Amino acid sequence: MSADRPALGILMMLGFIAFIPFSDALGKMMGGIIPILQLILVRFLAQVILLVPYALIAGLSFRMTPRVFALTGLRAILQIFGIGMMFTSLLYLPLADAIAIAFVMPFLMLILGHYVLGEEVGIHRIMACAVGFVGTLMVMQPSFVEVGWVALLPLSVAVIFALFMLITRQIAKEADPIVLQGVGSLIGTPILLVVLALPLTSFNMGWVWPDGYHVMLLVIFGTVGTIAHLLMTWSLKFAPSATLAPMQYLEIPMAALMGWLFFREFPNGLALAGIAVTMSAGFYIVFRENSAGARARAAGPAP
């Protein structure tokens, strides 16, 4: 079992933060044309196509203990529901708003990481998450009168992905991240195929044959999503969830950038100030973890 390497875990999480809003933007772009379940299937199929052959060629072992296999299956089911709810919310909410509302997740990760995994939280991490959440509220500027029940979907996403990341943290050191993603996709893909084979009438539950342009977008969508979640899995292999939780706030300014590039959704002055606050909270935890790691290495092993 490898030791924690917080700096490397943070770097992997930054990669996830850079890629996942782009994947979400593609999902939002196609969500009005391609059914949601079909988009989720593409995400899982991409993981099967890209990761399973690589794992076989690299000679990685697919053996898992019954506990790890069961948690991997639960993780795949949580991912299906989480992605589905997020893409559904993106049909009605701006990209940055949907992601911002979902950012009660770091608080949930801190609580679950402390009480379930026994991870150290500490006042600095709590303060970073609290400051980041204030910035999130500034970005959100929530108006449930305007959006109604749809605003609750990202909150459900937050709960689901907090559990998803907690499970990932529990098993990331017991299975190679590529194998973990590959096996999860092998579990999730048949489930999605069975559901899609059912005679469902709702557009978001059916099947649409894409044209050439949308086939290209789906390929990019699946590839980027696979890379993003692989980076997230790697990050949890090297750093505690409590360390990575404040970093997640940096996803909001990335989402705002993607929202502007793809949909011309530009945050107003208060939202921009909120983005600055969230970035400050994220960078604070990065510098603090790096400084703590440098001091620990300088001190050397205890006598």
CORCOR-V558126 format. One line per field, one symbol per residue. psi: psi as a letter, one per 40 degrees, with the letter a starting at -180 (. if undefined). A space follows every 10 residues. Layout:
BEGIN
psi=???
END
This chain:
BEGIN
psi=hiiigddddd dddddddddd ddddddddde dedhiddddd dddddddddd dddddddefi hehiiddddd dddddddddd ddddddddde ddiidddddd defedddddd ddddddefih cidddddddd dddddddddd figeddeadd eddddddddd dddddddddd edeeihdddd dddddddddd ddddddeigi dhdeeahhhi addddddddd dddddddddd dddddedeii ddddddddde dddddddddd ddefhhiadd dddddddddd dddddddddd dddddddddi ii.
END
